[in-house]
Every structure is written in structure tokens, then in C-alpha cells.
Amino acid sequence: MKKQKYRNRITFWLRVSGWLCLLPASVWLRLYRMASWSSYSSFFLIELIVTVTFAVFILTTATSKGWLKRKNLVSLLTFAILFLSIIVFIPLVFSYNACSKFNKEQ
């Protein structure tokens, strides 16, 4: 029963992180629209595409058994802190904590 509780927490925090990707994506979109003719517009567009792709990936695979492994969550945390914002990173840390507790139960 406790394992199911931790699994639900992992799924919940992954979904929260996926939905929170909309905040930086909206900022990147706004910056892209403001700087549409500057040299930074391609950078803003690439960041927007990366953020939206990351959000779609997280939301579609949130219930996957692959997220029950710490290694997968560490790679996700690393990607989030390097290429995305801290607001996406924080729920992933909570998900990693639940994953650690899930793996201790085994």
C-alpha cells in the first residue's frame, strides 16, 4: 500500500512539473514576439520548442514505470536545471524524493 502511495506522489509531481512548463514557455513566447526581428529571436524560439517538448514528454509519460528508477529522474533533473527554469526543477526534486522512498520500500 505504501508503494502505491509513493508511486502516486511521483506521478503527481511529474504532472505538476509538466504543467509548470507552461510558465517559462509563455515567457519565451512573449520574448520571441517582442524580439521578432532581433538576432535573439531564434534563441527564444529554440527555448520555446525545448520547453514545450519537455512538457509534452513529461505529461505523456508521467504514469510510466520508467520514472520509478532514480537514474531516469536524475537525468530529468539535470536536463531541467540546465535547460529549463527552477520552477520546473522544484517539483522534480519532490518526485525524486518520493522515488527514493519508493525504492527503499523494495
NORJO-V338723 format. One record per backbone hydrogen bond with DSSP energy under -1.0 kcal/mol. CO is the residue of the C=O (numbers start at 1). NH is the residue of the N-H. If there is no record, write none. Layout:
co:nh
CO:NH
CO:NH
This chain:
co:nh
1:5
2:6
3:7
4:8
5:9
6:10
7:11
8:12
9:13
10:14
11:15
12:16
13:17
14:18
15:19
16:20
19:22
20:23
21:25
22:26
23:27
24:28
25:29
26:30
27:31
28:32
29:33
30:34
31:35
35:38
40:44
41:45
42:46
43:47
44:48
45:49
46:50
47:51
48:52
49:53
50:54
51:55
52:56
53:57
54:58
55:59
56:60
57:61
61:64
64:67
65:68
66:69
69:73
70:74
71:75
72:76
73:77
74:78
75:79
76:80
77:81
78:82
79:83
80:84
85:89
86:90
89:93
90:94
91:95
92:96
93:97
94:98
95:99
96:100
97:101
98:102
99:103
100:104
101:105
